[in-house]
Amino acid sequence: MKYRNTFFYTIFLVTGISQASEEYLYPVDTIEHEGQQKLCVLHQKGSRLELWFWSPETKEATKGLLSYFTPAGVTVLPNKKGFSFIDHDRVRVKSVNKRSPKSIDFYGPYDLTRIHWIDEKTFYFGAKERQHSNLFHATIDGDLYRLTVSNTNDYIYPQKVGEKLFFIERNAQLEYSILQAPYPSKKLAQLIEHDLYSADFQITTKPALGEEESPYQALIDFDAAERIVNMGTKTIAFLKMQTAKRGFFVEHPEIAERTQKSLPFSYHLLYKETEGWKTKKLFEFELPLHLLVVKKGRTRLYESILPLLPYYDNSTIYYVTLCPKTDSLDVFAYHLNSGAIEQKTFSERFEQNYFTPRIAGNSLFCGGSVCYDIRNVLAPSLDVDESGTEFFTFLGLAREVDNS
């Protein structure tokens, strides 16, 4: 059996997750909680996923969400006082000072990927609709607007920078390109103000038979869009823009065989010079397949590849790759200014996996596989004191200094 690349676009699929004993603990982002900066931490044990707030100073962990919810794709709001997540194709938004999250339901889109907040009331995301992936703009009140509409192409991994939207296009011939288009902010403001689009949507629910007959209206002006990079049949994903002139993306195989133990990836720089847009491969990395997809007897990551994606900080890109000696994931640092690569973690035992770190203050903290060892306490680890208070320990790294 073969796995097609679509498993990266449906990253929160839970069907078939093994009930094995493998356990993962990893930070995802910082948030303001009880007057302190804390890390949002996800704890996965079997098929259960829980969210905690963790203090780097005291190591104390506080439950951030009732266990009833499954907080995949956590995104902290711009004001750092709340977060969103996707729970079985439903967007939920929770303030840190409220007990329960607000639910936002949409008619039409499914297989939602991680959402991106523009401000505390509006966001955009990618999802499937009528068998193809498209891009959407939405409000916290549940208003939905289609940025793209297509029955032939897939539009994935949107990135808004200022008033520009960057995204990946995959056509019917499985050719990939990166496009740039003006974000329809003015048109969206008018639609939201008058609620015209929402009213039209309620009466145009029949499926489209062809592109020209579609009752759905796309807000992105493709006449004003620019195809800045054509990658041909190379499969690319996870576009991440740092500025309007620089970003990164992942290249990976189109198909993975079930018998494979790992999957190769490469990380590319996307940048604009005077003569136009260019790409450059920076480094390669390899990930174990059992962490990404369902394999018999193993517990895959609920969020699939998300905790393992390269992470940018201060002209350094942190990434994880398999080390043959221990068959484990270790963290490496790629220095953009020099092109040098430095190993940052050193696994001590078989499958002691480290994940890409996250920033809190002047330090980086690495999550990964929880390994219970009677003789040694290996980070990341969990502990409970006599009062029932939870404590987490992560491997800390000093942040790199940019000398450019």
C-alpha positions in Angstrom: 0.0 0.0 0.0 1.1 3.6 -0.7 0.5 6.8 1.2 -0.1 9.8 -1.1 1.0 13.3 -0.2 -2.6 14.2 0.8 -1.9 13.0 4.4 -0.1 16.3 4.9 -3.1 18.3 4.0 -5.4 16.4 6.3 -3.2 16.6 9.3 -5.7 16.1 12.1 -7.2 12.8 10.9 -7.8 10.6 14.0 -9.2 7.4 12.6 -7.0 4.4 13.3 -4.6 6.0 15.8 -3.0 3.2 17.7 -3.6 2.8 21.4 0.1 1.9 22.0 2.0 3.3 25.0 4.0 5.9 23.2 3.7 9.4 24.7 4.6 12.9 23.5 5.0 16.2 25.2 5.9 19.4 23.3 5.5 23.2 23.4 3.8 25.0 20.6 3.6 28.8 21.3 3.7 31.4 24.1 0.7 32.9 25.8 -0.1 35.3 28.6 -1.5 33.4 31.6 -1.9 34.7 35.2 0.3 37.7 34.4 3.1 35.6 33.1 4.5 34.5 29.7 3.9 30.7 29.5 4.2 28.1 26.9 1.2 26.3 25.5 2.2 22.6 25.7 0.5 19.6 24.1 0.5 16.3 25.9 -0.4 13.2 23.8 -0.8 9.8 25.3 -2.3 7.3 22.9 -5.1 9.0 21.0 -5.7 11.6 23.7 -4.4 15.2 23.3 -4.4 17.7 26.1 -3.4 21.4 26.4 -1.4 22.8 29.3 0.1 26.2 30.2 3.7 25.7 31.4 5.9 28.2 33.3 9.6 28.1 32.3 10.5 29.6 35.7 8.7 27.3 38.1 8.3 24.3 35.7 4.6 24.1 36.9 2.0 23.1 34.4 -1.7 24.3 34.6 -4.5 22.7 32.6 -5.4 25.0 29.8 -8.5 23.2 28.5 -11.0 20.7 29.6 -10.0 17.1 28.6 -13.3 16.8 26.7 -11.8 18.8 23.9 -9.1 17.8 21.4 -6.9 20.8 20.8 -5.2 20.2 17.4 -3.7 23.0 15.5 -3.4 25.4 18.4 -2.9 29.1 17.3 -2.4 31.8 19.9 -4.4 35.0 19.2 -2.4 38.2 18.3 -3.1 39.7 21.8 -1.6 36.5 23.5 -4.7 36.3 25.7 -6.5 33.4 24.0 -6.0 30.7 21.5 -7.9 28.7 18.8 -7.8 25.1 17.9 -9.6 22.7 15.5 -11.6 20.0 17.1 -13.2 17.6 14.6 -13.5 20.2 11.8 -15.0 22.8 14.2 -13.0 25.9 15.0 -13.0 26.7 18.7 -11.7 29.9 20.3 -10.9 30.2 24.0 -9.9 33.1 26.2 -7.5 32.2 29.0 -9.8 33.7 31.6 -12.9 31.8 30.5 -13.7 28.2 31.3 -15.2 27.1 28.0 -14.3 27.9 24.3 -16.5 29.5 21.8 -17.5 27.3 18.8 -17.5 28.5 15.2 -19.3 26.3 12.7 -19.0 26.6 8.9 -21.2 25.1 6.3 -19.2 23.6 3.4 -15.5 23.4 4.3 -14.1 20.3 5.8 -10.6 18.9 6.6 -9.7 22.3 8.0 -6.0 23.0 8.4 -4.4 25.4 10.9 -6.0 28.8 10.9 -4.1 32.1 10.8 -5.4 35.1 12.8 -5.3 38.6 11.2 -6.6 40.2 14.4 -8.8 39.1 17.3 -11.9 38.9 15.1 -10.8 37.7 11.7 -8.8 34.9 10.3 -8.1 32.8 7.2 -7.4 29.2 6.6 -7.3 26.4 4.0 -9.8 23.5 3.8 -11.4 21.1 1.4 -14.7 21.8 -0.3 -16.3 19.6 -3.0 -13.1 17.4 -3.2 -10.7 20.3 -3.8 -8.7 22.5 -1.4 -9.5 26.2 -1.3 -8.8 29.3 0.9 -11.3 31.0 3.1 -11.6 34.2 5.2 -13.8 34.1 8.3 -14.9 36.1 11.3 -15.2 35.0 14.9 -19.0 35.4 14.5 -19.1 32.6 11.9 -19.2 34.7 8.7 -17.4 32.8 5.9 -16.0 34.2 2.6 -14.3 32.3 -0.2 -10.9 33.6 -1.2 -10.6 30.9 -3.9 -13.1 28.7 -5.7 -12.0 25.9 -8.0 -13.2 22.5 -9.1 -9.9 21.7 -10.8 -7.0 23.2 -8.8 -6.0 23.0 -5.1 -5.0 26.1 -3.2 -3.2 25.4 0.0 -0.9 26.9 2.7 -2.0 30.5 2.6 0.3 33.2 4.1 -0.9 36.8 4.5 1.9 39.5 4.7 0.5 43.0 4.8 -1.9 43.3 1.9 -0.4 40.4 0.0 -1.5 36.7 0.1 1.0 34.0 -0.8 -0.2 30.5 -1.4 0.6 27.2 -3.2 -1.4 26.1 -6.3 -1.6 22.5 -7.4 -3.2 22.0 -10.8 -4.9 18.9 -12.3 -1.6 17.7 -13.7 -0.1 17.7 -10.2 2.2 20.7 -10.9 3.0 23.0 -8.1 3.4 26.8 -8.1 3.7 29.6 -5.5 1.4 32.5 -6.2 1.1 36.0 -4.9 -2.1 38.0 -5.0 -3.6 41.2 -3.4 -5.6 40.4 -0.3 -9.2 41.5 -0.9 -9.4 43.5 2.4 -11.5 46.4 1.0 -14.0 44.0 -0.6 -14.2 41.9 2.6 -14.8 45.0 4.7 -17.8 45.9 2.5 -19.2 42.4 2.6 -18.9 42.1 6.3 -20.4 45.5 6.9 -23.5 44.9 4.7 -23.6 41.1 5.3 -24.3 40.7 1.6 -22.1 37.6 1.0 -23.6 35.8 4.0 -27.1 36.3 2.7 -26.1 35.2 -0.8 -24.5 32.1 0.6 -27.6 30.9 2.4 -29.5 30.6 -0.9 -26.7 29.2 -3.1 -26.0 25.8 -1.6 -26.4 23.6 -4.6 -23.0 22.0 -5.8 -21.3 23.4 -8.8 -21.1 21.4 -12.0 -18.4 23.4 -13.6 -16.1 26.3 -12.9 -18.1 28.7 -15.1 -21.4 27.6 -13.5 -20.3 27.8 -9.9 -22.6 29.9 -7.7 -19.7 30.5 -5.3 -17.8 33.7 -5.8 -14.0 33.9 -5.3 -12.7 37.1 -3.8 -9.1 36.7 -4.9 -8.5 38.6 -8.2 -6.5 36.1 -10.2 -6.0 38.6 -13.0 -3.9 40.6 -10.5 -2.2 37.5 -9.2 1.5 36.7 -10.0 2.9 33.2 -10.3 6.2 33.9 -8.6 7.6 30.3 -8.7 6.8 27.3 -10.8 8.1 24.0 -9.2 6.8 21.7 -11.9 6.0 18.2 -10.5 8.0 18.7 -7.4 5.7 18.3 -4.4 5.9 21.3 -2.1 4.0 22.2 1.1 4.1 24.2 4.3 4.8 27.6 2.8 5.9 30.0 5.6 6.6 33.7 4.8 8.9 35.7 7.1 8.5 38.9 5.1 6.9 40.0 1.7 10.3 39.2 0.1 11.4 36.0 1.9 9.9 32.7 3.0 10.4 29.0 3.2 8.7 25.8 2.0 9.1 22.0 2.3 9.6 19.6 -0.6 8.7 16.0 -0.1 8.0 12.8 -2.1 4.6 12.5 -3.8 4.2 8.9 -2.6 5.4 6.9 0.4 5.5 3.1 0.5 4.0 1.4 3.6 7.2 -0.6 4.0 9.3 2.6 4.3 10.7 3.4 7.8 11.3 7.1 7.0 10.5 9.8 4.6 13.0 12.3 3.1 12.3 16.1 3.0 14.2 19.2 1.9 13.8 22.8 3.1 13.9 25.6 0.6 14.4 29.4 0.8 12.1 31.6 -1.3 13.4 35.1 -1.8 13.0 38.1 -4.1 15.8 39.9 -5.7 15.9 42.8 -8.2 15.6 40.4 -11.2 12.7 38.4 -9.6 11.9 35.6 -7.3 14.3 32.7 -6.7 14.5 29.5 -4.6 17.4 27.8 -3.0 17.6 24.4 -1.2 19.0 24.9 2.3 19.2 21.4 3.8 17.6 17.9 3.8 16.1 16.1 6.7 14.5 12.7 7.3 11.5 11.8 9.5 10.2 8.4 10.7 7.0 7.5 8.9 5.3 6.0 11.9 5.1 9.5 13.5 3.3 10.9 10.5 0.8 8.2 9.4 -1.0 5.2 11.0 1.2 2.1 11.3 0.3 -1.1 13.1 1.5 -1.2 16.7 2.7 2.4 16.8 1.2 5.7 18.0 1.5 8.4 15.4 1.5 12.1 16.3 -2.1 13.4 16.4 -0.9 16.5 14.6 1.2 14.5 12.1 4.2 16.6 10.9 3.3 19.9 12.6 5.5 19.4 15.7 8.4 18.3 13.5 8.5 21.2 11.0 11.6 23.5 10.8 11.3 26.5 13.1 12.9 29.9 12.4 14.4 32.1 15.1 16.9 35.0 14.7 18.5 33.9 11.3 18.7 30.3 12.5 16.4 27.5 11.4 16.0 24.6 13.8 15.0 21.2 12.4 15.0 17.6 13.4 16.3 14.6 11.4 16.8 10.9 12.1 20.2 9.9 13.5 21.1 6.4 12.4 23.0 5.5 15.6 20.0 5.7 17.9 17.2 5.7 15.2 15.9 8.9 17.0 15.2 12.4 16.0 17.7 15.0 17.1 17.7 18.8 16.7 20.0 20.6 14.3 20.5 24.3 13.6 21.0 25.7 10.1 22.6 29.2 10.2 21.2 31.2 7.3 24.1 33.7 7.2 26.9 31.1 6.9 25.1 28.0 5.7 26.7 26.0 8.6 24.9 23.2 10.3 25.3 22.4 14.0 23.8 19.5 16.0 22.1 20.8 19.2 20.7 17.6 20.9 22.2 14.1 21.3 19.8 11.3 21.9 20.9 8.9 24.6 18.7 5.9 23.8 16.7 4.2 21.1 13.8 6.4 19.8 14.3 9.2 22.3 12.9 11.7 19.8 13.4 15.4 20.2 11.0 17.8 18.4 11.8 21.3 17.0 12.1 23.8 19.9 9.9 26.8 20.8 10.9 30.1 22.3 10.2 31.4 25.7 12.2 34.4 26.8 15.9 33.9 26.0 15.7 30.1 25.8 14.4 27.4 23.4 12.7 24.4 24.8 12.6 21.0 23.0 9.7 18.6 23.4 9.5 15.1 22.1 8.9 11.5 23.1 8.4 10.8 26.8 10.7 8.0 27.8 10.3 6.4 31.3 13.6 5.2 32.6 14.1 4.0 36.2 17.8 5.0 36.2 17.6 8.4 34.4 15.1 11.2 34.1 15.1 12.1 30.4 13.6 15.3 29.1 10.8 15.8 28.3 9.3 14.4 31.4 6.3 14.8 33.7 6.1 14.7 37.5 3.4 15.2 40.2 4.0 16.4 43.7 2.1 15.4 46.9 -0.5 18.1 46.3 -1.2 16.9 42.8 0.5 19.8 41.0 1.9 18.8 37.6 5.5 19.7 36.6 7.1 19.4 33.2 10.8 19.3 32.3 12.1 20.1 28.8 15.6 20.2 27.3 16.6 23.9 27.1 18.8 25.5 24.5 20.3 28.9 24.5 19.1 31.1 21.6 21.6 31.8 18.9 23.0 35.4 18.6 22.7 37.0 15.1 26.1 38.5 14.4 25.3 39.7 10.9 
